[in-house]
């Protein structure tokens, strides 16, 4: 508990970025450099790579991202409630249960709409 | 100017947490890689590494040195800047999380009121790095691996965070030390008893978060070569590797801290009474519990096959998420009743 506060957090983030960069730089200094045309081709199990790899994604990734956003924000809203739970009492418990209930209805709706099916036609 | 040892101590004191965390991280990874190979060998009746050093002890050191001196090959079609940035973004947050974990009562580098929240915020940043690695490689396997990893990480993040909410209710705080202190006093005060469902959910989600079998779809060797890090070599690959094993260790420490009493003794009292020895004993208990969890995760790896992508997503949204919500309600009601 010798150092408190957010300054040390910022310092830590800086230090870990430095650590990672230092590892890369150190390796860059000592490594052999022998570039070659075939070496620098994208790896495709020995076949000649064809086309661009940056293809369009399936929309299902987007659906999951949307669902994630909703439930992540739910969790963020519930954190203050959870920390102050002792002081808030039964009324807050009832409110939180209603809040969770509304989101469960949302989950059931998404479920019934087959939004949670990975192999569906979404 | 009079310069004695005490001045030197004061000058270097702020550097101690940084060096300590960096040394711990590297040491833990080197040990963990060897342990995993030995444990897997033992579970599948093989010998494992046994050539370098006595009993293969120095194998990981040899591997680390080899990786340092390896040529760094960069695909000519890759986005050079993002390709280099990705391993840094994956690795750095994991290292910051090491500073946020209480290893003993005083060995915690960053002690914040929102420690627990920050741990999960930082662990999500890693996903960005993985997607970046997959996209910037301009390789089909990498891209698929990166996208799968993102989908998996965001799906398992939700039950993970909601099961952790139960801990915040029980401890009434997000400070890591407060959470551990709320569980002091032996085996029966641990959070695992009121929040047992949460423990199960968190354990499963943790395995998914560190991309290990049975949830290792982002790196599925038999389909995607090596997933998002297919194009990486040399030190950049080593950073991914380092981040992966550090994350395995840190998530196990997190499970222990949140549910299994952290560094406190399961007996309810400390065997040693001298302050210095109590620290060593706390570290001992933490390490014992953590390695029990890590061993279980390795055991699971040797036992279970890989899941299919649709099973993986359905399992999180249709099973773990409702279970995590039930856990939260149970814990909230339990707290009122008891």
Interface residues (C-beta under 8 A of the other chain):
Chain A: X1 X2 X3 X4 X5 X6 X8 X9 X11 X12 X13 X15 X16 X17 X19 X20 X21 X23 X24 X26 X27 X28 X30 X31 X32 X33 X34 X39 X40 X41 X42 X43 X44 X45 X49 X52 X53 X54 X55 X57 X61 X64 X65 X67 X68 X71 X72 X75 X78 X79 X82 X83 X84 X85 X86 X90 X93 X96 X97 X100 X104 X107 X111 X116 X117 X118 X119
Chain B: X13 X14 X17 X18 X21 X22 X67 X68 X69 X70 X71 X72 X73 X74 X75 X76 X77 X78 X84 X87 X88 X91 X92 X93 X95 X96 X99 X106 X108 X109 X110 X111 X112 X117 X118 X135 X137 X138 X139 X140 X141 X142 X143 X147 X150 X151 X154 X155 X157 X158 X161 X162 X165 X166 X168 X169 X172 X173 X174 X177 X225 X230 X231 X234 X235 X236 X238 X239 X309 X310 X312 X313 X314 X317 X318 X321 X322 X325 X328 X329 X332 X333 X335 X336
